[in-house]
Amino acid sequence: MPLKTTKFDVQDYLKTPDQQIAYLEAALESNDPSFIAAAIGDLAKARSDADRVGPRKGRP
């Protein structure tokens, strides 16, 4: 019986500044350069996507 999987996109979990901060803190605490670099890229994409939708309150 094959294993059923679902699509995972971290962008679905980086919608608020608090979620983004928690993600970056977890990456920094890991001391894993690859994870830190990936997290920075993920956050840049999340913020770029948010800018297309419109500016958020409290975010420059």
SVG drawing of the C-alpha trace seen along z (x, -y; Angstrom):
<svg xmlns="http://www.w3.org/2000/svg" viewBox="-4 -51 30 53">
<polyline fill="none" stroke="black" stroke-width="0.4" points="0.0,0.0 1.6,-3.3 2.1,-6.1 -0.2,-9.0 1.4,-12.4 0.2,-16.0 1.9,-19.0 3.7,-21.1 4.6,-24.7 6.2,-26.6 4.8,-29.8 1.4,-28.7 2.8,-29.1 4.6,-32.4 1.7,-34.8 2.1,-36.9 5.2,-38.7 5.0,-36.5 5.1,-33.3 8.0,-34.7 9.9,-35.7 9.4,-32.3 10.6,-30.5 13.8,-32.7 14.5,-32.1 14.2,-28.4 16.6,-28.5 19.1,-30.6 18.9,-28.3 19.6,-25.3 23.1,-26.7 22.7,-25.0 23.9,-27.3 21.8,-25.5 18.6,-25.9 19.4,-29.5 20.0,-30.3 16.8,-28.5 14.8,-30.3 16.0,-33.7 15.0,-32.8 11.6,-31.5 11.1,-34.8 12.1,-36.9 9.6,-35.0 6.9,-35.3 7.4,-39.0 7.6,-39.5 4.3,-37.6 2.7,-39.7 3.7,-42.9 1.9,-41.7 -1.3,-41.4 -0.9,-44.7 1.0,-46.2 0.3,-44.9 -0.5,-47.0 2.6,-47.6 5.0,-46.4 7.2,-48.9"/>
</svg>
